[in-house]
Amino acid sequence: MDYLQILFFLVFAATALAGVYLLIAKPTNGNPLLAACLCGLFFGYTVVQLWQEGAMMFFTNHSANLTGIQVWWDLVMSVLIALFFILPRARKVGMNVVPWALLVGTTASIGLLAMIARLFWLENTARRADTPSTKAHAVA
């Protein structure tokens, strides 16, 4: 196996473990640090890819055959579905969704992870501000 195949299986295994964790642990709060770290890692990987293969490889990869086009449409649909579910929550915490949607539209998962990190941070901050102990200290 070459390094790309090894990388594929490592990412597949990490994703499977993350999925199992999400199903078993049933977290109810998003983790902004984890989302930001994933954004940074994927951004870094993208920089390496652009450095080694160039921007045209995105087009070549997604237009070479029916499988490449299917993967492209899957990416587009997944990002749109994620935005469909995220935008109401983002509006609720006061995020300006237009710049975020433009970032997601131009960078896909990188922008989506950055938006989710910000959303989780705002939600967790609002949740902490609404806790009774915080309100009791504010009154005292």
C-alpha positions in Angstrom: 0.0 0.0 0.0 1.2 3.5 -0.7 0.9 6.4 1.6 -2.4 7.7 0.1 -4.1 4.3 0.6 -2.8 4.2 4.2 -4.1 7.8 4.7 -7.5 6.7 3.3 -7.8 3.9 5.8 -6.6 6.0 8.7 -9.2 8.6 8.0 -11.9 5.9 7.5 -11.0 4.3 10.8 -11.0 7.7 12.7 -14.4 8.6 11.1 -15.8 5.2 12.1 -14.6 5.7 15.7 -16.0 9.2 15.8 -19.3 7.9 14.6 -19.4 5.1 17.2 -18.5 7.7 19.9 -21.4 10.0 18.8 -23.9 7.1 18.9 -22.7 5.8 22.3 -21.9 9.0 24.2 -24.9 10.9 22.8 -23.3 14.4 23.4 -25.9 17.2 23.7 -23.5 20.2 23.4 -21.2 20.9 20.5 -17.5 21.2 21.1 -16.2 24.4 19.4 -12.6 23.5 20.0 -12.9 20.1 18.3 -14.7 21.7 15.3 -12.0 24.4 15.1 -9.3 21.7 15.3 -10.9 19.7 12.5 -11.2 22.8 10.4 -7.5 23.5 10.9 -6.5 20.0 10.1 -8.6 19.9 6.9 -7.4 23.3 5.9 -3.8 22.2 6.4 -4.4 19.1 4.4 -6.0 21.2 1.6 -2.9 23.5 1.6 -0.6 20.5 1.1 -2.9 19.2 -1.7 -2.9 22.6 -3.4 0.9 22.9 -3.1 1.6 19.4 -4.5 -1.2 19.0 -7.1 -2.6 22.5 -7.8 -6.1 23.9 -7.9 -6.9 22.3 -11.3 -6.8 18.9 -9.6 -10.1 19.7 -8.0 -11.7 20.1 -11.4 -9.9 17.1 -12.9 -10.8 14.9 -10.0 -14.5 15.8 -10.1 -14.9 15.8 -13.9 -12.9 12.8 -15.0 -15.8 10.2 -14.9 -19.2 9.6 -13.5 -17.8 8.6 -10.1 -16.0 11.9 -9.8 -19.2 13.8 -10.7 -21.2 11.7 -8.2 -18.7 12.5 -5.5 -18.9 16.3 -6.4 -22.7 16.2 -6.2 -22.5 14.3 -2.9 -20.3 17.0 -1.5 -22.6 19.8 -2.7 -25.7 18.1 -1.4 -24.1 17.3 2.0 -23.0 20.9 2.5 -26.4 22.2 1.5 -28.1 19.8 3.9 -25.8 20.8 6.7 -26.5 24.5 6.0 -30.3 23.7 6.0 -30.0 22.4 9.5 -27.4 24.9 10.8 -28.7 28.2 9.5 -31.8 28.4 11.9 -29.5 27.7 14.9 -27.0 30.3 13.6 -29.7 32.9 13.2 -31.0 32.2 16.7 -27.6 33.0 18.3 -27.2 36.1 16.2 -24.7 35.0 13.5 -24.7 37.0 10.3 -25.3 34.0 8.0 -24.6 35.6 4.6 -20.8 35.8 5.0 -20.8 32.3 6.6 -22.8 30.9 3.7 -20.4 32.5 1.2 -17.4 31.0 3.1 -19.1 27.5 3.1 -20.1 27.9 -0.6 -16.5 28.7 -1.6 -14.6 26.3 0.7 -17.2 23.5 1.5 -16.2 21.5 4.6 -13.5 24.0 5.7 -15.9 26.8 5.9 -18.6 24.6 7.3 -16.4 23.4 10.2 -15.4 27.0 10.9 -19.0 28.0 11.0 -19.9 25.1 13.2 -17.1 26.0 15.6 -18.4 29.5 15.9 -22.0 28.3 16.3 -21.0 25.9 19.0 -19.1 28.6 20.8 -22.0 31.0 20.7 -24.5 28.3 21.8 -22.3 27.2 24.7 -21.7 30.8 25.8 -25.5 31.5 25.7 -26.1 28.3 27.6 -23.6 29.3 30.3 -25.2 32.7 30.6 -28.6 31.2 31.2 -27.5 28.8 34.0 -29.1 29.6 37.4 -25.7 29.8 39.2 -24.6 32.5 36.7 -27.8 34.5 37.2 -27.5 34.1 41.0 -24.0 35.6 40.9 -25.2 38.4 38.6 -27.9 39.4 41.1 -25.7 39.2 44.2 
